[in-house]
Structure formats: structure tokens, C-alpha cells
Amino acid sequence: MGLFGGKTACAVCGEKESKHLCTEIADGTLCPQCARYCIQSPLASVAAVRQAREENHRRFQQFHETKVLTQTLGGSIFVDLDHRLCYLSGQKKPKVEPLVFQFSEVEGYQLERVGEKTVTKTKGGLTRAVVGGALFGSAGAIVGASTAKTETKTTGGISILSVALNLGGLKTRVQLASPPLGAGTLLDSMMELGEEG
């Protein structure tokens, strides 16, 4: 028995994975690859996840790339306009079969920056304090220093695109670090086309 309690077989694919990496659902245990189909559906059944996995495999096999949005040193959004399918990937050729979703399965998306740092610099505070102090004493120095110009900059961080999906009743979310420019516009268009049927 290992340090983290040994390995557990996934109820969907049979893959053995360390217990601490597995996810418990209503009637079984899932490996990380199978759990991605139901991240926000803890009451999902093994049968529903198995069906979603098989459907995803079928979609990936039929996927015909018609459009790709790419960010240099970032992620890509692959689109199949003929079948109205899409997937997100940080690699041109994913090593693991990506989660392929229909336009109509997109419930919403969010673009956010994580890890940002805000830096504020004060310029001219000392000069203004000296001039204010010379003209009006200590009160002038305080007022002069407080009127100094401040410059605030946000630096660093990374953009994350998070797409909420409903895969036949299974709620999940896919994410992409450093998404390409135009990702929001593309997703808006996909959602519009998904509503049209």
C-alpha cells in the first residue's frame, strides 16, 4: 500500500489511478480523464459518464477542423463548422482526446485574469512637500505631498477562458490558459448558432 492509499480502478474506463486523484460520484469512482465530463454534476451516474465519454470519442473521430483561433505561446480553439463542434486545447495536437462539445451545449463563458499584481507609484511627492513646506509651513508640506501624482499599473497574470457546458444533463467546465484574441466573439457566435438549432 502506497503513501496515498494505493490505486483505484475507474468505474468508466478501468484505468487505475491514485485514490487522491480520483473523484467520487453517486455510484462509483472516476479517474481525472473521466471526471472531466461531470465536474459540476456530483450526482452523475457511471452510466451517464460512460455515455458522455463514448459520445465524445465519436465526436472527436468525426471532427473536421474548419477554423482555428490560436494565441502564440497560448491556447487554441478548434472549430468544426460543418458539425457545429468545438474543443479547446493548449496544444496543436492534443496528447489526450479533448472534450469536444456542440455549440448548443455552451451555457456561458468567462474570461478572467489570474495572478495579476497592482503596482502604485507616487511621482513628485517630495518636491511638492518641499515647495508646500517652504510656502506654508508644515501644513503646506502635508498638502503638497498629498497632491503628488500617483500612477497605478496592473502587471503580470494570465488570461483564463472558462466555458460552462451541459453535456446531455452532465454539467462541466473546460478551461484554456492564454486564449486567443477573439475567443469571446467566437463563443458568442457559437452560442447564437447553437440556439438556432
Phi and psi in degrees as GROMACS dihedral restraints (atoms count N, CA, C in turn):
[ dihedral_restraints ]
;  ai    aj    ak    al  type     phi  dphi    fc
    3     4     5     6     1   -80.9    20    10
    4     5     6     7     1   178.4    20    10
    6     7     8     9     1   -59.8    20    10
    7     8     9    10     1   -35.0    20    10
    9    10    11    12     1  -104.9    20    10
   10    11    12    13     1    21.7    20    10
   12    13    14    15     1    90.8    20    10
   13    14    15    16     1    19.8    20    10
   15    16    17    18     1    81.0    20    10
   16    17    18    19     1  -165.1    20    10
   18    19    20    21     1  -115.9    20    10
   19    20    21    22     1   152.1    20    10
   21    22    23    24     1  -125.3    20    10
   22    23    24    25     1   141.1    20    10
   24    25    26    27     1   -83.1    20    10
   25    26    27    28     1   135.1    20    10
   27    28    29    30     1   -68.6    20    10
   28    29    30    31     1   135.0    20    10
   30    31    32    33     1   -71.0    20    10
   31    32    33    34     1   -15.5    20    10
   33    34    35    36     1   -97.2    20    10
   34    35    36    37     1   -55.3    20    10
   36    37    38    39     1  -104.5    20    10
   37    38    39    40     1   -13.4    20    10
   39    40    41    42     1    84.6    20    10
   40    41    42    43     1    -5.4    20    10
   42    43    44    45     1   -61.6    20    10
   43    44    45    46     1   135.3    20    10
   45    46    47    48     1   -91.1    20    10
   46    47    48    49     1   133.0    20    10
   48    49    50    51     1  -141.1    20    10
   49    50    51    52     1   152.1    20    10
   51    52    53    54     1   -57.6    20    10
   52    53    54    55     1   138.5    20    10
   54    55    56    57     1   -54.3    20    10
   55    56    57    58     1   -39.2    20    10
   57    58    59    60     1   -69.9    20    10
   58    59    60    61     1   -13.7    20    10
   60    61    62    63     1   -95.6    20    10
   61    62    63    64     1   -11.1    20    10
   63    64    65    66     1   -83.9    20    10
   64    65    66    67     1   160.3    20    10
   66    67    68    69     1  -119.3    20    10
   67    68    69    70     1   134.1    20    10
   69    70    71    72     1   -91.2    20    10
   70    71    72    73     1   132.6    20    10
   72    73    74    75     1  -120.8    20    10
   73    74    75    76     1  -174.0    20    10
   75    76    77    78     1   -49.7    20    10
   76    77    78    79     1   -45.5    20    10
   78    79    80    81     1  -129.3    20    10
   79    80    81    82     1    28.4    20    10
   81    82    83    84     1   174.2    20    10
   82    83    84    85     1  -175.4    20    10
   84    85    86    87     1  -117.6    20    10
   85    86    87    88     1   137.4    20    10
   87    88    89    90     1  -118.8    20    10
   88    89    90    91     1   143.4    20    10
   90    91    92    93     1   -74.0    20    10
   91    92    93    94     1   166.2    20    10
   93    94    95    96     1   -57.8    20    10
   94    95    96    97     1   -36.3    20    10
   96    97    98    99     1   -65.8    20    10
   97    98    99   100     1   -38.3    20    10
   99   100   101   102     1   -81.8    20    10
  100   101   102   103     1   -30.2    20    10
  102   103   104   105     1   -66.7    20    10
  103   104   105   106     1   -23.2    20    10
  105   106   107   108     1   -65.0    20    10
  106   107   108   109     1   -16.6    20    10
  108   109   110   111     1   -77.8    20    10
  109   110   111   112     1   -14.4    20    10
  111   112   113   114     1  -142.1    20    10
  112   113   114   115     1    38.7    20    10
  114   115   116   117     1   -52.9    20    10
  115   116   117   118     1   -38.0    20    10
  117   118   119   120     1  -109.1    20    10
  118   119   120   121     1    24.4    20    10
  120   121   122   123     1  -131.6    20    10
  121   122   123   124     1    73.7    20    10
  123   124   125   126     1   -65.0    20    10
  124   125   126   127     1   -17.5    20    10
  126   127   128   129     1   -96.1    20    10
  127   128   129   130     1    14.0    20    10
  129   130   131   132     1   -63.5    20    10
  130   131   132   133     1   153.8    20    10
  132   133   134   135     1  -100.6    20    10
  133   134   135   136     1   158.7    20    10
  135   136   137   138     1   -59.6    20    10
  136   137   138   139     1   -40.0    20    10
  138   139   140   141     1   -62.1    20    10
  139   140   141   142     1   -42.3    20    10
  141   142   143   144     1   -66.2    20    10
  142   143   144   145     1   -40.8    20    10
  144   145   146   147     1   -68.0    20    10
  145   146   147   148     1   -40.8    20    10
  147   148   149   150     1   -60.1    20    10
  148   149   150   151     1   -43.9    20    10
  150   151   152   153     1   -63.7    20    10
  151   152   153   154     1   -42.3    20    10
  153   154   155   156     1   -63.4    20    10
  154   155   156   157     1   -39.2    20    10
  156   157   158   159     1   -65.3    20    10
  157   158   159   160     1   -43.9    20    10
  159   160   161   162     1   -65.1    20    10
  160   161   162   163     1   -40.7    20    10
  162   163   164   165     1   -64.6    20    10
  163   164   165   166     1   -40.3    20    10
  165   166   167   168     1   -62.1    20    10
  166   167   168   169     1   -41.9    20    10
  168   169   170   171     1   -62.2    20    10
  169   170   171   172     1   -43.8    20    10
  171   172   173   174     1   -60.3    20    10
  172   173   174   175     1   -44.9    20    10
  174   175   176   177     1   -62.9    20    10
  175   176   177   178     1   -42.7    20    10
  177   178   179   180     1   -65.3    20    10
  178   179   180   181     1   -37.3    20    10
  180   181   182   183     1   -64.8    20    10
  181   182   183   184     1   -36.5    20    10
  183   184   185   186     1   -89.8    20    10
  184   185   186   187     1    -6.3    20    10
  186   187   188   189     1   -60.5    20    10
  187   188   189   190     1   127.3    20    10
  189   190   191   192     1  -125.0    20    10
  190   191   192   193     1   104.4    20    10
  192   193   194   195     1   -61.0    20    10
  193   194   195   196     1   119.6    20    10
  195   196   197   198     1  -113.9    20    10
  196   197   198   199     1   -18.6    20    10
  198   199   200   201     1  -153.0    20    10
  199   200   201   202     1   141.4    20    10
  201   202   203   204     1  -136.0    20    10
  202   203   204   205     1   127.5    20    10
  204   205   206   207     1  -103.9    20    10
  205   206   207   208     1   125.5    20    10
  207   208   209   210     1  -129.0    20    10
  208   209   210   211     1   143.9    20    10
  210   211   212   213     1  -111.9    20    10
  211   212   213   214     1   125.6    20    10
  213   214   215   216     1   -56.9    20    10
  214   215   216   217     1   130.6    20    10
  216   217   218   219     1    58.1    20    10
  217   218   219   220     1    28.0    20    10
  219   220   221   222     1  -140.7    20    10
  220   221   222   223     1  -154.2    20    10
  222   223   224   225     1   -93.9    20    10
  223   224   225   226     1   172.7    20    10
  225   226   227   228     1  -132.6    20    10
  226   227   228   229     1   151.9    20    10
  228   229   230   231     1  -116.0    20    10
  229   230   231   232     1   119.7    20    10
  231   232   233   234     1  -102.2    20    10
  232   233   234   235     1   131.8    20    10
  234   235   236   237     1  -126.9    20    10
  235   236   237   238     1   139.0    20    10
  237   238   239   240     1  -117.4    20    10
  238   239   240   241     1    95.8    20    10
  240   241   242   243     1   -68.0    20    10
  241   242   243   244     1   -29.7    20    10
  243   244   245   246     1   -64.1    20    10
  244   245   246   247     1   -41.6    20    10
  246   247   248   249     1  -103.5    20    10
  247   248   249   250     1    -0.3    20    10
  249   250   251   252     1    56.0    20    10
  250   251   252   253     1    53.0    20    10
  252   253   254   255     1  -122.4    20    10
  253   254   255   256     1   158.6    20    10
  255   256   257   258     1  -155.3    20    10
  256   257   258   259     1   154.4    20    10
  258   259   260   261     1  -150.2    20    10
  259   260   261   262     1   156.4    20    10
  261   262   263   264     1  -108.9    20    10
  262   263   264   265     1   141.9    20    10
  264   265   266   267     1  -154.7    20    10
  265   266   267   268     1   146.2    20    10
  267   268   269   270     1   -87.1    20    10
  268   269   270   271     1    -1.0    20    10
  270   271   272   273     1  -130.8    20    10
  271   272   273   274     1   150.2    20    10
  273   274   275   276     1   -62.7    20    10
  274   275   276   277     1   -43.2    20    10
  276   277   278   279     1  -123.3    20    10
  277   278   279   280     1    97.1    20    10
  279   280   281   282     1   -60.6    20    10
  280   281   282   283     1   139.8    20    10
  282   283   284   285     1   -76.8    20    10
  283   284   285   286     1   -30.6    20    10
  285   286   287   288     1  -111.4    20    10
  286   287   288   289     1   140.6    20    10
  288   289   290   291     1   -56.3    20    10
  289   290   291   292     1   119.6    20    10
  291   292   293   294     1   -71.6    20    10
  292   293   294   295     1   163.6    20    10
  294   295   296   297     1   -80.2    20    10
  295   296   297   298     1   111.5    20    10
  297   298   299   300     1   -97.1    20    10
  298   299   300   301     1   126.6    20    10
  300   301   302   303     1  -126.1    20    10
  301   302   303   304     1   152.8    20    10
  303   304   305   306     1   -81.2    20    10
  304   305   306   307     1   152.7    20    10
  306   307   308   309     1   -55.1    20    10
  307   308   309   310     1   -39.9    20    10
  309   310   311   312     1   -69.5    20    10
  310   311   312   313     1   -13.1    20    10
  312   313   314   315     1   -88.5    20    10
  313   314   315   316     1    -6.6    20    10
  315   316   317   318     1   -77.8    20    10
  316   317   318   319     1   118.9    20    10
  318   319   320   321     1   -93.7    20    10
  319   320   321   322     1   -22.2    20    10
  321   322   323   324     1   167.9    20    10
  322   323   324   325     1   175.4    20    10
  324   325   326   327     1  -150.0    20    10
  325   326   327   328     1   164.4    20    10
  327   328   329   330     1  -143.4    20    10
  328   329   330   331     1   133.2    20    10
  330   331   332   333     1  -111.4    20    10
  331   332   333   334     1   124.4    20    10
  333   334   335   336     1  -142.8    20    10
  334   335   336   337     1   162.7    20    10
  336   337   338   339     1  -111.1    20    10
  337   338   339   340     1   133.1    20    10
  339   340   341   342     1  -119.5    20    10
  340   341   342   343     1   148.1    20    10
  342   343   344   345     1    81.2    20    10
  343   344   345   346     1    16.5    20    10
  345   346   347   348     1   -73.9    20    10
  346   347   348   349     1   154.7    20    10
  348   349   350   351     1  -128.9    20    10
  349   350   351   352     1   132.4    20    10
  351   352   353   354     1  -100.4    20    10
  352   353   354   355     1   126.2    20    10
  354   355   356   357     1  -118.3    20    10
  355   356   357   358     1   127.7    20    10
  357   358   359   360     1  -115.5    20    10
  358   359   360   361     1   127.9    20    10
  360   361   362   363     1  -116.6    20    10
  361   362   363   364     1   139.9    20    10
  363   364   365   366     1  -106.2    20    10
  364   365   366   367     1   130.4    20    10
  366   367   368   369     1  -118.5    20    10
  367   368   369   370     1   132.6    20    10
  369   370   371   372     1    79.5    20    10
  370   371   372   373     1    12.0    20    10
  372   373   374   375     1   -64.4    20    10
  373   374   375   376     1   -43.5    20    10
  375   376   377   378     1   -66.9    20    10
  376   377   378   379     1   -44.8    20    10
  378   379   380   381     1   -61.1    20    10
  379   380   381   382     1   -45.7    20    10
  381   382   383   384     1   -65.4    20    10
  382   383   384   385     1   -36.4    20    10
  384   385   386   387     1   -65.7    20    10
  385   386   387   388     1   -42.4    20    10
  387   388   389   390     1   -64.0    20    10
  388   389   390   391     1   -46.4    20    10
  390   391   392   393     1   -65.0    20    10
  391   392   393   394     1   -45.6    20    10
  393   394   395   396     1   -62.7    20    10
  394   395   396   397     1   -39.6    20    10
  396   397   398   399     1   -66.5    20    10
  397   398   399   400     1   -40.0    20    10
  399   400   401   402     1   -66.1    20    10
  400   401   402   403     1   -37.8    20    10
  402   403   404   405     1   -83.4    20    10
  403   404   405   406     1   -39.7    20    10
  405   406   407   408     1  -130.0    20    10
  406   407   408   409     1    15.3    20    10
  408   409   410   411     1    79.6    20    10
  409   410   411   412     1  -156.2    20    10
  411   412   413   414     1   -65.5    20    10
  412   413   414   415     1   -34.2    20    10
  414   415   416   417     1   -64.2    20    10
  415   416   417   418     1   -40.1    20    10
  417   418   419   420     1   -65.3    20    10
  418   419   420   421     1   -35.3    20    10
  420   421   422   423     1   -65.5    20    10
  421   422   423   424     1   -41.4    20    10
  423   424   425   426     1   -66.2    20    10
  424   425   426   427     1   -48.0    20    10
  426   427   428   429     1   -63.0    20    10
  427   428   429   430     1   -42.6    20    10
  429   430   431   432     1   -60.3    20    10
  430   431   432   433     1   -43.9    20    10
  432   433   434   435     1   -66.2    20    10
  433   434   435   436     1   -36.7    20    10
  435   436   437   438     1   -73.5    20    10
  436   437   438   439     1   -16.6    20    10
  438   439   440   441     1   -91.1    20    10
  439   440   441   442     1     6.3    20    10
  441   442   443   444     1   -61.8    20    10
  442   443   444   445     1   147.7    20    10
  444   445   446   447     1   -77.1    20    10
  445   446   447   448     1   133.9    20    10
  447   448   449   450     1  -112.9    20    10
  448   449   450   451     1   143.4    20    10
  450   451   452   453     1  -124.6    20    10
  451   452   453   454     1   121.5    20    10
  453   454   455   456     1  -111.5    20    10
  454   455   456   457     1   131.2    20    10
  456   457   458   459     1  -129.9    20    10
  457   458   459   460     1   142.0    20    10
  459   460   461   462     1  -104.0    20    10
  460   461   462   463     1   126.6    20    10
  462   463   464   465     1  -127.7    20    10
  463   464   465   466     1   161.3    20    10
  465   466   467   468     1    70.6    20    10
  466   467   468   469     1  -162.6    20    10
  468   469   470   471     1    85.8    20    10
  469   470   471   472     1   169.9    20    10
  471   472   473   474     1  -139.2    20    10
  472   473   474   475     1   140.9    20    10
  474   475   476   477     1   -78.4    20    10
  475   476   477   478     1   139.9    20    10
  477   478   479   480     1  -128.4    20    10
  478   479   480   481     1   128.1    20    10
  480   481   482   483     1  -100.6    20    10
  481   482   483   484     1   126.6    20    10
  483   484   485   486     1  -123.7    20    10
  484   485   486   487     1   122.2    20    10
  486   487   488   489     1  -113.3    20    10
  487   488   489   490     1   123.1    20    10
  489   490   491   492     1   -87.5    20    10
  490   491   492   493     1   130.7    20    10
  492   493   494   495     1  -127.0    20    10
  493   494   495   496     1   153.0    20    10
  495   496   497   498     1  -124.5    20    10
  496   497   498   499     1   101.5    20    10
  498   499   500   501     1   -94.3    20    10
  499   500   501   502     1    80.5    20    10
  501   502   503   504     1    59.8    20    10
  502   503   504   505     1    41.6    20    10
  504   505   506   507     1    99.8    20    10
  505   506   507   508     1   -17.4    20    10
  507   508   509   510     1   -90.3    20    10
  508   509   510   511     1   120.4    20    10
  510   511   512   513     1   -90.9    20    10
  511   512   513   514     1   133.0    20    10
  513   514   515   516     1  -151.0    20    10
  514   515   516   517     1  -178.7    20    10
  516   517   518   519     1  -146.8    20    10
  517   518   519   520     1   136.5    20    10
  519   520   521   522     1  -116.6    20    10
  520   521   522   523     1   145.9    20    10
  522   523   524   525     1  -128.9    20    10
  523   524   525   526     1   154.1    20    10
  525   526   527   528     1  -140.7    20    10
  526   527   528   529     1   122.6    20    10
  528   529   530   531     1   -80.6    20    10
  529   530   531   532     1   142.7    20    10
  531   532   533   534     1    50.7    20    10
  532   533   534   535     1    61.9    20    10
  534   535   536   537     1   -68.0    20    10
  535   536   537   538     1   157.7    20    10
  537   538   539   540     1   -70.4    20    10
  538   539   540   541     1   155.8    20    10
  540   541   542   543     1   -61.5    20    10
  541   542   543   544     1   142.2    20    10
  543   544   545   546     1    88.4    20    10
  544   545   546   547     1     4.1    20    10
  546   547   548   549     1   -62.0    20    10
  547   548   549   550     1   -42.9    20    10
  549   550   551   552     1   -62.7    20    10
  550   551   552   553     1   -44.2    20    10
  552   553   554   555     1   -63.2    20    10
  553   554   555   556     1   -42.6    20    10
  555   556   557   558     1   -62.3    20    10
  556   557   558   559     1   -45.4    20    10
  558   559   560   561     1   -65.7    20    10
  559   560   561   562     1   -38.1    20    10
  561   562   563   564     1   -58.8    20    10
  562   563   564   565     1   -45.4    20    10
  564   565   566   567     1   -63.3    20    10
  565   566   567   568     1   -42.0    20    10
  567   568   569   570     1   -63.3    20    10
  568   569   570   571     1   -42.5    20    10
  570   571   572   573     1   -64.6    20    10
  571   572   573   574     1   -38.5    20    10
  573   574   575   576     1   -63.1    20    10
  574   575   576   577     1   -46.8    20    10
  576   577   578   579     1   -65.4    20    10
  577   578   579   580     1   -34.9    20    10
  579   580   581   582     1   -65.1    20    10
  580   581   582   583     1   -35.0    20    10
  582   583   584   585     1   -71.0    20    10
  583   584   585   586     1   -30.5    20    10
  585   586   587   588     1   -69.1    20    10
  586   587   588   589     1   -22.2    20    10
